[in-house]
Structures are given as C-alpha cells and as structure tokens.
Amino acid sequence: MGTSANEKVVVGVVGVAGRGLGALMKEAKSFDDVEIGAVCDVYEPHLDRAVAFTDGRARPYHDFRDLLDDRSLDAVFVATPPHWHALISLAAIDAGKDVYCEKPMCRFPTEGRLMAHSAERNGRITQVGTQIHATENYRKCVDIVRSGALGAISSVTSFTTMNDDSEGLGRPEDSLPPAGLDWDMWLGPAPEVPFNIGRFRDGMHRYFKDYVDSWLHELGPHIVELPFWALELPAPLSVAAVGGRYATESIADVPDTMNVLWEYPDKTATFTMLQANSFHFGVGLPHKGRHNGIVFHGKEATLTIVNYGTPEVLDRDGNSIVAEYPQSVPPSPGQLWEFIESVKSRTECSCSFSRQLPMHTAMNLAHLSLHLGRQLRWDDAKWEIIGDAEAQRLITPAYRAPWTLPAGKRACLGGAPARRICRSGYFRTAIISLQAAEQAAQDFAQSAIGFIFGYFLHSAPHASQASMQARQAAAVIGPLRAQTLAAVSQMSRQSALIAALLTCSFIPDFIIPSQWVLHSLQEAMQSAQAFAHFAYIAALGAAVAGTEAITRAATHNAMAAAREIRVVRNMPIAPFVIPDRRLA
C-alpha cells in the first residue's frame, strides 16, 4: 500500500482517549494532506466523541483487527496504553499499514526487535511518538555533543523528579466497568484484574506495572532519548536497576523511586526517578514542580538541559560558555508531520522502530533487572542475556491468552479470515510439523557425521546404523510435509494467502514464507532418503565412485534443512500443546 506525493494520507487511529484524540487527531486534522478515515476504541463514549470530532466522516470500530482490515487506510496511529503497542503495531504492519506508535514502542526486548525487523522486511514506514526529539533545543544539544566541544564524554546523567503522590490517584475500590466499556479487550494481553477506575481514567494506567512498568517507560523515552541520539549509543553491555515504592500511598504499583545504570565500553549512562521529591540536582532553577534533566559530563566541559529548555554549556570551573556550534542535524518539521511526509516519500523517519530499538532495549532490560533484583549482562549480537537463563526467558512477554507473540499475532490478531484459520487448527498443524521435522533433521544430520566416520574406517555397523536412522527420519518428515501441504491446500484462495503468513515467523534477519517451509521439509526428506541409500551401499562394502561426495552433500543438506526449520519455528508456541516429536 502506498500513497503518492499528491494524495491524501488516510489514517486510522487506535485508542482515541487522551493522546489519540487530544494530541494526534487534533494535529492530524490541521494537515491538508491527511484524512482521518477510521477510529477505534473499546469505550463507546470515547469512540463516539472521536467520530464527532471528524464530523461523522471517520468509520468507527470497536476491534482494532477490524480497523486493520479496512483497505482504504494507508497508516495507523497507535495511541493505546503501552501494553498494547507492540501487538497492534505488528498487526498493522502485517496488514500493510505504516505505523506511528506512541512511546514507549515496546515493553520487552523481543517485542521491539520484532517490530523493527517486521517494518524493515515489509517496507513499512514507522515513527515513535517521542515528540521532544523534534524540538529545537534537543537539536542544539546534539550539535554541541557532536561538535566535540565537551571533550571525551565519560558519563551521562538523566533524571526526572516530581514531588507528587500519583497525581491524586488515591485508593479507589474495584467496581463494575462503566456502560460501553469492553474491559476484557482493554486489558488485552495484560493479566486479568477487576475493573478499577484508577487504572482506566485520564491516562492513569501509567501508575501500573502491567501496562507501563515504570516512569522510565512513561516519561523516560523523552529524557534518555537525547543521550542515545546525540551519542549514537547502542544497546548497553550491562544494566542494573534498583527501586521500589517507598514514599507514596496510592494504589499505584510502579516504583516511586528508581535508579538505573547502563554500562558501555567507554562511558556510563544513568537514570534517576523520584516521584515524591523534586530536587533539581543543581540543573536549572529550584521549584516544587517536575524537573526533567540531562547532564553530559565531558572532560573539557559539561552540557546541561532541564525541562526541554535552552541547553547550557559550563566550563571546568562552572562558568557558562556562549558559543555557536556547527549544525549536525537538520530542523524538524514536527514528529507527526515528519511521519506523514515519510509515508509519501517512503524515506525512513528519524525515530523509526529500528532507530529507537537500542534505547528501548536498554529501558526494557532495566525493568527486567529491577524485577529480578540483579545486574544483567547483554550480548546484543546474540540477542541474549549472558549466563542467565531465567532472565533470557523473560525478554519475551507471556501474554494473557489468547494473545501471543509473534506466532499468535497472525493466528489471533489478523483479520477475520485469520481468526477462522486459528480456530480451524491449520496453524497448529504447521507448528507441530516444523518442530518434529527439525528434530528429525537434526537426528539424521548427526547420524551422517557418524556415517562418514564409519565409512572411512570401513565400518559396516556404523554405516548400517546411520542408514536405519536416516530411513526413520525420512519416514517422519514425509508425512509431516504432506500434512502441512494439505493444511494449506484445503483453504480457500483468500485463506491460503493468510495461511502463507501463518507458516512464517519474524526472525532476526529475514522472513521465511510458507513455500520455503515446504521446500525445507522436502529438502530434508530427500536428503534423508539419499543418505539412507548411500549408507546402505557402504554397509554392503561396495566401492561406488562418488559415494563420499554425495554423502557429504546429503549431510550438508540435512544440516541446512535443520537450521532452516529451526529458524522458522523459533517462536513462542504457547498456548499450543506440542505432542511427542516422533509422529509416526
């Protein structure tokens, strides 16, 4: 789906309460090149208000999946509470829409990585709503840092201090949800809890861990984004976070005090949050309101900025320096308008999912460190937490059924045909087939290695055993491929296209479609058959020219098939129950 430079961009807005209506829709309505074609919310009064805001022109939807089936839409604004951001964004990308997602873009590292790679592979334009990125003062800070005037920067301090007790949240009792609210859909992938007006009203979801984790995800993206941008920081080497609820008394459960330390090869970065105290740490002027501050600690000078205001450079004696710095980044037309222009031009936004991934990975890991109560060491190349299996499992969210990531997003988050396929069991058949085929391919690949060893030693028993295991592998893979192929062929033409999506998975470097899956199964079966044949010949002691080369080729194909199949099914498969892998 594309939009020419002279056409209007037709957008759908998912979540039309505070940010959705009060910020995004109001700004979009001022653009001549934008049409708000559809709106979606699980609370009818919000939905009715949003439709009225468009003078009745926007089509209303209760379920975002139905909005994504609307082929007239070019792009989607995601302005729900954060626990929905990843799932809706991924579903929108799957539906061929460009995506503007409010911050934070994700709560778990796996979500963010899937979002970035999904957008890249599908050619979709994305932008994260860190709108302070577009301000002139932030751009001045980037210019100063990149000019080298500060010298070597060994640390960056970021903080937000508030002096409030959860904005008057208090301790309201649980109750029945108001008329017109689908509370179960509002919760979505989050744990099931009774309705409480404190969780729902006026954006107060920001005070509950199930939806935002902490103020690092809520306000932090506006603050820590500057050092990540100016210094072009990757994901950290390690992260340690501590904090808790020590000074406030509402029903909120996010920390009211939090300290985070990120480690890099040549510097550190920190974030401090104090909800019950507004001390300014000497940055800016003292007052009882909120302070959002950032300090770049350079060897030659210090750069400070507070509350997104005018940056100040101080020399080593603390004296203010007034100077001009070369421009390193161009002026911004505004965060939302940049997105609209990029939808038309098909150029990457400054805060695309890919460009925001390192910062969000760092923030996500900080919450995991806080939850586990220990420092985490991160290998970004391998995308894993070093030496901590428990923490590694937790980089992927465990959603409330039926919501799953990423496989379930196709089965349960697609349009109506996909939801029918999910219920029909075709998806489950494909997953079971792939898992069993991977194990079979691994088995006979390992046997092939043993066979080569036996072949050179003229060991008939080794070759005979390898031949038997290879025949068993072929016997397993053949029916599995037939099952997968039958599951696809039984669908209608429209459903078959969805099925192709159902049997592929977002992975770090590429996407494997269903035809590749079928090819891998076919390759594995043929390799196993060839392997069994030549192992049998060797077992008989026949000296056949070319046997060694063909056997090596079969072994290579077996290993390649195992790798391909493993990659395809490298996805969370809950809530499916996988039976014994040896399906006869």
C-alpha positions as CSV (number, residue, x, y, z in Angstrom):
1,M,0.0,0.0,0.0
2,G,1.5,3.4,-1.0
3,T,0.5,7.0,-1.3
4,S,1.7,9.4,-3.9
5,A,3.1,12.8,-3.0
6,N,-0.1,14.5,-4.2
7,E,-2.6,12.2,-2.5
8,K,-4.0,12.5,1.0
9,V,-2.7,10.0,3.6
10,V,-5.7,8.2,5.1
11,V,-5.1,7.2,8.7
12,G,-6.8,5.1,11.3
13,V,-6.4,5.9,15.0
14,V,-6.5,3.1,17.5
15,G,-7.1,4.5,21.0
16,V,-8.9,7.8,21.0
17,A,-8.8,9.0,24.6
18,G,-6.1,11.4,25.8
19,R,-3.2,11.2,23.3
20,G,-5.2,9.7,20.5
21,L,-7.8,12.5,20.3
22,G,-6.3,15.3,22.3
23,A,-2.9,15.3,20.5
24,L,-2.7,13.1,17.4
25,M,-6.2,13.6,15.9
26,K,-6.2,17.3,16.6
27,E,-2.8,17.8,15.0
28,A,-3.6,15.5,12.0
29,K,-6.9,17.4,11.4
30,S,-4.8,20.5,10.8
31,F,-2.9,18.9,7.9
32,D,-4.4,19.4,4.5
33,D,-2.8,16.1,3.3
34,V,-4.3,13.9,6.0
35,E,-7.7,12.3,6.2
36,I,-8.8,10.6,9.4
37,G,-10.6,7.6,7.8
38,A,-11.3,5.4,10.9
39,V,-11.1,5.5,14.6
40,C,-11.2,2.6,17.1
41,D,-11.7,2.4,20.9
42,V,-13.1,-0.2,23.4
43,Y,-15.0,2.5,25.2
44,E,-18.1,3.7,23.3
45,P,-18.2,7.3,24.7
46,H,-14.6,7.8,23.5
47,L,-15.4,6.3,20.1
48,D,-18.5,8.5,19.7
49,R,-16.5,11.6,20.7
50,A,-13.8,10.8,18.1
51,V,-16.3,10.2,15.3
52,A,-18.0,13.5,16.2
53,F,-14.6,15.2,16.0
54,T,-14.3,14.2,12.4
55,D,-17.8,15.5,11.7
56,G,-19.0,11.9,11.3
57,R,-16.7,11.0,8.5
58,A,-14.5,8.5,10.3
59,R,-15.7,4.9,10.4
60,P,-15.9,3.7,14.0
61,Y,-14.5,0.3,15.0
62,H,-14.7,-1.5,18.4
63,D,-12.0,-4.0,17.5
64,F,-8.6,-2.8,16.1
65,R,-8.4,-6.0,13.9
66,D,-11.5,-4.9,12.0
67,L,-9.9,-1.5,11.5
68,L,-6.8,-3.1,10.1
69,D,-9.0,-5.0,7.6
70,D,-10.0,-1.5,6.2
71,R,-8.1,-1.4,2.9
72,S,-8.7,2.3,2.5
73,L,-6.2,3.2,5.3
74,D,-2.6,4.0,4.5
75,A,-1.3,4.4,8.1
76,V,-2.3,3.8,11.7
77,F,-1.7,5.9,14.8
78,V,-1.3,3.6,17.9
79,A,-2.3,5.6,21.0
80,T,-3.5,2.9,23.4
81,P,-1.9,2.1,26.7
82,P,1.7,0.7,26.2
83,H,0.8,-2.9,26.9
84,W,-0.9,-2.9,23.5
85,H,1.7,-1.0,21.5
86,A,3.7,-4.0,20.1
87,L,0.8,-6.3,19.2
88,I,-1.2,-3.6,17.4
89,S,1.9,-2.2,15.6
90,L,2.9,-5.7,14.4
91,A,-0.6,-6.5,13.3
92,A,-0.8,-3.1,11.4
93,I,2.5,-3.9,9.7
94,D,1.2,-7.3,8.7
95,A,-1.9,-5.6,7.3
96,G,0.3,-3.4,5.1
97,K,-0.1,-0.1,7.1
98,D,2.6,2.4,8.1
99,V,2.6,2.9,11.8
100,Y,3.0,5.9,14.1
101,C,3.2,4.5,17.7
102,E,3.2,6.5,20.9
103,K,6.1,5.9,23.3
104,P,7.2,3.5,24.6
105,M,7.1,1.4,21.4
106,C,7.5,-1.8,23.4
107,R,8.0,-3.2,27.0
108,F,10.1,-6.3,26.2
109,P,13.2,-6.7,24.1
110,T,11.6,-9.3,21.9
111,E,8.7,-7.0,21.0
112,G,11.0,-4.2,19.9
113,R,13.2,-6.4,17.8
114,L,10.2,-8.0,16.1
115,M,8.7,-4.5,15.4
116,A,12.0,-3.2,13.9
117,H,12.6,-6.2,11.7
118,S,9.0,-6.6,10.7
119,A,8.9,-2.9,9.5
120,E,12.2,-3.3,7.6
121,R,11.2,-6.5,5.9
122,N,7.7,-5.3,4.9
123,G,8.9,-1.9,3.7
124,R,6.7,0.0,6.2
125,I,7.3,3.5,7.5
126,T,7.3,3.8,11.3
127,Q,7.8,6.6,13.8
128,V,7.8,6.5,17.6
129,G,6.0,9.4,19.3
130,T,9.0,10.8,21.2
131,Q,7.9,14.3,20.1
132,I,10.6,16.1,22.1
133,H,13.0,14.7,19.6
134,A,11.6,17.3,17.1
135,T,12.3,20.4,19.3
136,E,15.0,22.9,18.5
137,N,16.6,22.7,21.9
138,Y,17.2,19.0,21.7
139,R,18.8,19.5,18.3
140,K,21.1,22.2,19.8
141,C,22.2,19.6,22.3
142,V,23.0,17.1,19.6
143,D,25.0,19.8,17.8
144,I,27.0,20.6,20.9
145,V,27.8,17.0,21.7
146,R,28.8,16.1,18.2
147,S,31.0,19.2,17.8
148,G,33.5,17.7,20.3
149,A,33.4,20.9,22.5
150,L,32.8,18.8,25.6
151,G,35.8,16.6,25.0
152,A,35.5,12.9,25.8
153,I,32.2,12.2,27.5
154,S,32.6,9.6,30.3
155,S,29.0,9.7,31.6
156,V,25.5,11.0,31.1
157,T,23.1,11.6,33.9
158,S,19.3,11.8,33.3
159,F,16.7,12.3,35.9
160,T,13.0,13.2,36.5
161,T,11.8,14.4,39.9
162,M,8.2,15.1,40.5
163,N,7.1,15.9,44.1
164,D,3.6,14.4,43.8
165,D,1.7,11.3,45.0
166,S,0.5,9.7,41.8
167,E,-1.4,12.8,40.7
168,G,-4.2,12.3,43.2
169,L,-4.8,8.7,42.2
170,G,-5.8,7.7,45.7
171,R,-7.2,4.3,46.6
172,P,-10.5,3.8,44.7
173,E,-12.3,0.5,45.2
174,D,-12.8,-2.1,42.4
175,S,-16.2,-1.9,40.7
176,L,-18.1,-2.9,37.7
177,P,-16.9,-1.3,34.4
178,P,-19.0,1.6,33.1
179,A,-21.5,1.1,30.4
180,G,-20.0,0.9,27.0
181,L,-16.5,-0.3,28.1
182,D,-15.1,-3.7,27.0
183,W,-12.8,-4.1,30.0
184,D,-11.6,-7.5,28.8
185,M,-10.4,-6.0,25.5
186,W,-8.9,-3.0,27.3
187,L,-6.8,-5.5,29.3
188,G,-6.0,-7.5,26.2
189,P,-2.6,-9.3,26.8
190,A,-2.3,-7.9,30.3
191,P,-3.2,-10.0,33.4
192,E,-6.9,-10.2,34.2
193,V,-7.9,-7.9,37.1
194,P,-11.2,-6.4,38.2
195,F,-12.1,-3.1,36.8
196,N,-10.8,-0.1,38.8
197,I,-11.4,3.5,37.8
198,G,-7.9,4.3,38.9
199,R,-6.4,2.1,36.2
200,F,-8.7,3.5,33.5
201,R,-9.3,7.2,33.9
202,D,-7.3,10.1,32.5
203,G,-4.2,8.0,31.4
204,M,-3.7,6.8,34.9
205,H,-2.6,3.4,33.5
206,R,0.9,5.0,33.8
207,Y,0.9,4.1,37.5
208,F,0.6,0.3,37.0
209,K,3.4,-2.1,36.1
210,D,1.2,-4.4,33.9
211,Y,0.7,-1.5,31.4
212,V,3.9,0.6,31.6
213,D,6.4,-0.9,34.1
214,S,7.6,2.4,35.5
215,W,8.2,6.1,34.7
216,L,11.3,5.0,32.7
217,H,8.9,3.8,30.1
218,E,6.3,6.5,30.6
219,L,8.4,9.7,30.7
220,G,11.9,8.2,30.2
221,P,11.7,8.0,26.4
222,H,11.6,11.8,26.2
223,I,14.6,12.1,28.5
224,V,17.0,9.3,27.9
225,E,16.4,9.5,24.2
226,L,18.6,12.6,24.0
227,P,21.9,10.9,25.1
228,F,21.1,7.8,22.9
229,W,20.6,10.1,20.0
230,A,23.4,12.5,20.5
231,L,26.0,9.8,21.3
232,E,24.5,7.2,19.0
233,L,24.5,4.7,21.8
234,P,23.9,1.0,21.0
235,A,22.2,-1.4,23.5
236,P,24.3,-1.5,26.7
237,L,26.8,-4.1,27.8
238,S,25.1,-4.4,31.2
239,V,22.3,-2.8,33.1
240,A,21.5,-2.7,36.8
241,A,18.3,-1.2,38.2
242,V,17.0,-0.8,41.8
243,G,14.0,0.9,43.3
244,G,10.5,0.4,44.8
245,R,7.6,2.1,46.4
246,Y,8.9,3.9,49.4
247,A,7.1,7.2,49.8
248,T,3.7,7.2,48.1
249,E,0.4,5.8,49.3
250,S,-1.9,5.4,46.3
251,I,-3.0,2.1,44.7
252,A,-0.2,2.6,42.1
253,D,2.4,-0.2,41.9
254,V,5.1,1.3,39.7
255,P,8.2,2.4,41.6
256,D,8.1,5.8,43.2
257,T,11.9,5.7,43.4
258,M,14.2,4.2,40.8
259,N,17.9,4.3,39.8
260,V,19.3,2.7,36.6
261,L,22.9,2.3,35.5
262,W,23.8,1.3,31.9
263,E,27.4,0.3,31.1
264,Y,29.2,1.0,27.8
265,P,32.8,0.3,26.8
266,D,33.9,4.0,27.3
267,K,31.1,5.5,29.4
268,T,28.1,5.0,31.7
269,A,24.6,6.4,31.5
270,T,22.2,6.7,34.4
271,F,18.5,7.5,35.0
272,T,17.1,8.6,38.4
273,M,13.4,8.9,39.1
274,L,12.0,10.4,42.3
275,Q,8.2,10.7,42.4
276,A,8.0,12.1,45.9
277,N,10.8,14.7,45.7
278,S,11.6,17.4,43.1
279,F,15.2,18.2,43.8
280,H,16.9,19.6,40.7
281,F,20.4,18.3,41.3
282,G,21.8,21.8,40.5
283,V,20.4,21.7,37.0
284,G,18.1,24.6,36.3
285,L,16.3,26.6,39.0
286,P,14.7,25.1,42.0
287,H,10.9,24.9,42.1
288,K,8.3,22.5,43.5
289,G,7.2,21.2,40.1
290,R,8.6,18.5,37.9
291,H,12.3,18.5,36.8
292,N,13.4,16.6,33.7
293,G,17.2,17.0,33.4
294,I,20.1,15.6,31.4
295,V,23.8,16.2,32.0
296,F,26.6,15.3,29.6
297,H,29.8,15.0,31.6
298,G,32.7,15.8,29.3
299,K,36.4,16.1,30.0
300,E,36.5,19.7,28.8
301,A,33.0,20.9,29.6
302,T,29.6,20.0,30.8
303,L,26.3,20.3,28.9
304,T,23.0,20.6,30.9
305,I,19.4,20.9,29.8
306,V,16.3,20.9,32.1
307,N,12.6,20.6,31.2
308,Y,13.5,20.6,27.5
309,G,14.6,24.2,27.8
310,T,17.7,26.1,26.5
311,P,20.8,24.0,26.8
312,E,23.8,25.4,28.8
313,V,27.5,24.6,28.5
314,L,29.7,25.1,31.5
315,D,33.5,25.1,31.5
316,R,35.6,23.2,34.0
317,D,35.2,26.0,36.5
318,G,31.4,26.0,36.2
319,N,31.3,29.2,34.1
320,S,28.7,29.4,31.3
321,I,30.1,29.3,27.8
322,V,28.3,31.1,25.0
323,A,29.3,29.9,21.5
324,E,28.0,28.8,18.1
325,Y,28.2,25.1,17.2
326,P,28.0,23.6,13.7
327,Q,24.7,22.1,12.8
328,S,24.8,18.3,12.7
329,V,21.1,17.5,12.3
330,P,18.5,19.4,10.2
331,P,15.5,21.2,11.7
332,S,12.4,19.0,12.2
333,P,9.0,19.7,10.7
334,G,7.5,18.1,13.8
335,Q,7.3,14.5,14.8
336,L,3.9,13.7,13.3
337,W,4.3,15.7,10.1
338,E,7.7,14.1,9.5
339,F,5.9,10.7,9.6
340,I,3.3,11.9,7.1
341,E,6.0,13.2,4.7
342,S,7.8,9.9,5.0
343,V,4.7,7.9,4.3
344,K,4.6,9.8,1.0
345,S,8.3,9.8,0.2
346,R,9.0,6.3,1.6
347,T,12.0,7.5,3.5
348,E,12.9,6.4,7.0
349,C,11.8,8.5,9.9
350,S,14.3,9.9,12.4
351,C,12.5,7.8,15.2
352,S,11.7,4.7,13.3
353,F,11.3,1.4,15.1
354,S,14.9,0.4,14.0
355,R,16.4,3.7,15.2
356,Q,14.6,3.5,18.5
357,L,15.4,-0.1,19.2
358,P,18.7,0.4,21.1
359,M,17.1,2.8,23.6
360,H,14.1,0.7,24.1
361,T,16.2,-2.4,24.5
362,A,18.1,-0.6,27.3
363,M,14.9,0.5,29.0
364,N,13.3,-2.9,28.7
365,L,16.3,-4.6,30.2
366,A,16.3,-2.1,33.1
367,H,12.8,-3.2,34.1
368,L,13.9,-6.8,33.8
369,S,16.9,-6.1,36.1
370,L,14.6,-4.3,38.6
371,H,12.1,-7.2,38.5
372,L,14.9,-9.9,39.1
373,G,16.9,-7.8,41.5
374,R,20.2,-8.3,39.8
375,Q,22.6,-6.9,37.2
376,L,22.2,-8.2,33.7
377,R,24.9,-8.5,31.1
378,W,23.7,-8.2,27.5
379,D,25.1,-9.6,24.2
380,D,23.4,-7.6,21.5
381,A,24.9,-9.6,18.6
382,K,23.5,-12.8,20.0
383,W,20.4,-11.0,21.4
384,E,20.8,-12.7,24.8
385,I,21.4,-12.1,28.5
386,I,24.7,-13.7,29.3
387,G,24.7,-16.6,31.7
388,D,21.2,-16.1,33.0
389,A,18.6,-18.5,31.6
390,E,15.8,-17.2,33.7
391,A,16.3,-13.6,32.6
392,Q,16.7,-14.7,28.9
393,R,13.2,-16.4,29.1
394,L,11.7,-13.1,30.3
395,I,12.9,-10.9,27.4
396,T,9.8,-12.3,25.6
397,P,6.4,-11.5,27.2
398,A,4.0,-14.0,28.5
399,Y,0.7,-12.6,27.3
400,R,-2.7,-13.5,28.6
401,A,-4.5,-16.0,26.3
402,P,-5.4,-15.9,23.5
403,W,-2.8,-13.2,22.7
404,T,0.6,-14.5,21.7
405,L,3.8,-13.1,20.2
406,P,4.8,-13.5,17.5
407,A,3.0,-16.5,16.1
408,G,-0.3,-15.7,17.8
409,K,-0.3,-12.3,16.3
410,R,-1.1,-13.9,12.9
411,A,-3.4,-16.5,14.4
412,C,-5.3,-14.2,16.7
413,L,-4.5,-10.7,15.6
414,G,-5.1,-10.9,11.9
415,G,-8.4,-10.1,10.1
416,A,-11.5,-12.3,10.2
417,P,-10.1,-15.0,7.8
418,A,-7.0,-15.4,10.0
419,R,-9.2,-15.7,13.1
420,R,-11.1,-18.5,11.4
421,I,-7.9,-20.3,10.5
422,C,-6.7,-20.0,14.0
423,R,-9.8,-21.8,15.2
424,S,-9.5,-24.4,12.4
425,G,-6.2,-25.8,13.6
426,Y,-4.2,-25.3,10.4
427,F,-1.7,-23.2,12.3
428,R,-1.2,-25.8,14.9
429,T,-0.6,-28.4,12.3
430,A,2.2,-26.4,10.7
431,I,3.9,-25.7,14.1
432,I,3.8,-29.4,15.1
433,S,5.1,-30.4,11.7
434,L,8.0,-27.9,11.8
435,Q,9.0,-28.9,15.4
436,A,9.1,-32.6,14.6
437,A,10.9,-32.1,11.3
438,E,13.6,-30.1,13.0
439,Q,14.3,-32.9,15.4
440,A,14.3,-35.5,12.6
441,A,16.7,-33.4,10.5
442,Q,19.0,-32.9,13.5
443,D,19.0,-36.6,14.2
444,F,19.9,-37.7,10.7
445,A,22.4,-34.9,10.3
446,Q,24.2,-36.2,13.4
447,S,24.0,-39.7,12.0
448,A,25.5,-38.5,8.8
449,I,28.6,-37.4,10.7
450,G,28.8,-40.7,12.3
451,F,28.4,-42.4,9.0
452,I,31.3,-40.5,7.4
453,F,33.5,-41.6,10.3
454,G,32.3,-45.2,9.8
455,Y,32.8,-45.0,6.1
456,F,36.4,-44.1,6.3
457,L,37.0,-46.9,8.8
458,H,35.2,-49.3,6.6
459,S,32.9,-50.0,9.5
460,A,29.7,-51.6,8.3
461,P,27.9,-51.5,11.7
462,H,28.3,-47.7,11.8
463,A,27.0,-47.3,8.3
464,S,24.1,-49.7,8.9
465,Q,23.0,-47.8,11.9
466,A,23.2,-44.5,10.1
467,S,21.2,-45.9,7.2
468,M,18.5,-47.1,9.6
469,Q,18.3,-43.7,11.4
470,A,18.2,-41.9,8.1
471,R,15.3,-44.0,6.9
472,Q,13.4,-43.4,10.1
473,A,14.0,-39.6,9.7
474,A,12.7,-39.7,6.1
475,A,9.6,-41.6,7.3
476,V,8.9,-38.9,9.8
477,I,9.5,-35.9,7.6
478,G,7.5,-37.2,4.6
479,P,4.1,-37.3,6.3
480,L,4.7,-34.0,8.1
481,R,5.3,-32.3,4.8
482,A,2.2,-33.8,3.5
483,Q,0.2,-32.6,6.5
484,T,1.5,-29.0,6.1
485,L,0.8,-29.0,2.4
486,A,-2.7,-30.4,2.9
487,A,-3.5,-27.8,5.5
488,V,-2.6,-25.0,3.1
489,S,-4.4,-26.6,0.1
490,Q,-7.6,-27.1,1.9
491,M,-8.2,-23.4,2.4
492,S,-10.0,-21.0,0.0
493,R,-7.9,-18.7,-2.2
494,Q,-8.2,-15.9,0.3
495,S,-7.5,-18.0,3.3
496,A,-4.5,-19.6,1.5
497,L,-2.8,-16.2,1.4
498,I,-3.3,-15.9,5.2
499,A,-2.0,-19.4,5.6
500,A,1.2,-18.4,3.9
501,L,1.6,-15.8,6.6
502,L,0.6,-18.3,9.3
503,T,3.5,-20.5,8.5
504,C,6.2,-17.8,8.6
505,S,7.7,-16.1,11.6
506,F,9.6,-12.8,12.2
507,I,13.2,-13.7,12.9
508,P,16.3,-11.6,13.4
509,D,17.5,-11.3,9.8
510,F,14.8,-12.4,7.4
511,I,11.3,-13.8,6.9
512,I,10.7,-17.3,5.6
513,P,7.4,-17.8,3.8
514,S,5.4,-20.9,3.7
515,Q,6.9,-22.1,0.4
516,W,10.3,-22.0,2.0
517,V,9.0,-24.1,4.9
518,L,7.6,-26.7,2.5
519,H,10.9,-26.6,0.5
520,S,12.9,-27.2,3.7
521,L,10.8,-30.2,4.5
522,Q,11.1,-31.6,1.0
523,E,14.9,-31.0,1.1
524,A,15.1,-32.7,4.5
525,M,13.2,-35.7,3.2
526,Q,15.2,-36.1,0.0
527,S,18.5,-35.7,1.9
528,A,17.5,-38.4,4.4
529,Q,16.5,-40.7,1.6
530,A,19.7,-40.2,-0.3
531,F,21.7,-40.5,2.9
532,A,20.0,-43.8,3.7
533,H,20.7,-45.1,0.2
534,F,24.4,-44.5,0.2
535,A,24.8,-45.6,3.8
536,Y,23.3,-48.9,2.8
537,I,25.7,-49.2,-0.1
538,A,28.6,-48.5,2.2
539,A,27.3,-51.1,4.6
540,L,27.5,-53.7,1.9
541,G,31.1,-52.8,1.3
542,A,30.6,-51.7,-2.3
543,A,33.1,-49.2,-3.6
544,V,30.9,-46.9,-5.6
545,A,32.6,-43.9,-7.2
546,G,31.3,-40.6,-5.9
547,T,29.7,-42.1,-2.8
548,E,31.8,-39.9,-0.4
549,A,30.9,-36.7,-2.3
550,I,27.2,-37.5,-2.5
551,T,27.1,-38.5,1.2
552,R,28.8,-35.2,2.2
553,A,26.3,-33.3,0.1
554,A,23.4,-35.1,1.8
555,T,24.9,-34.4,5.2
556,H,25.2,-30.7,4.2
557,N,21.6,-30.6,3.0
558,A,20.5,-32.3,6.2
559,M,22.2,-29.7,8.4
560,A,21.0,-26.8,6.3
561,A,17.4,-28.1,6.5
562,A,17.6,-28.5,10.2
563,R,18.9,-24.9,10.5
564,E,16.1,-23.5,8.2
565,I,13.4,-25.4,10.0
566,R,14.7,-24.3,13.4
567,V,14.7,-20.7,12.3
568,V,11.1,-21.0,11.0
569,R,9.8,-22.4,14.2
570,N,12.0,-20.2,16.5
571,M,8.9,-18.7,18.0
572,P,6.9,-18.9,21.2
573,I,4.3,-21.6,20.6
574,A,2.1,-21.3,23.7
575,P,-0.8,-21.9,24.2
576,F,-0.4,-24.9,21.8
577,V,0.5,-28.2,23.3
578,I,3.2,-30.0,21.3
579,P,2.9,-33.8,21.3
580,D,5.7,-36.2,21.1
581,R,8.1,-35.1,18.3
582,R,8.3,-38.6,16.8
583,L,5.0,-38.5,15.0
584,A,4.6,-41.7,13.1
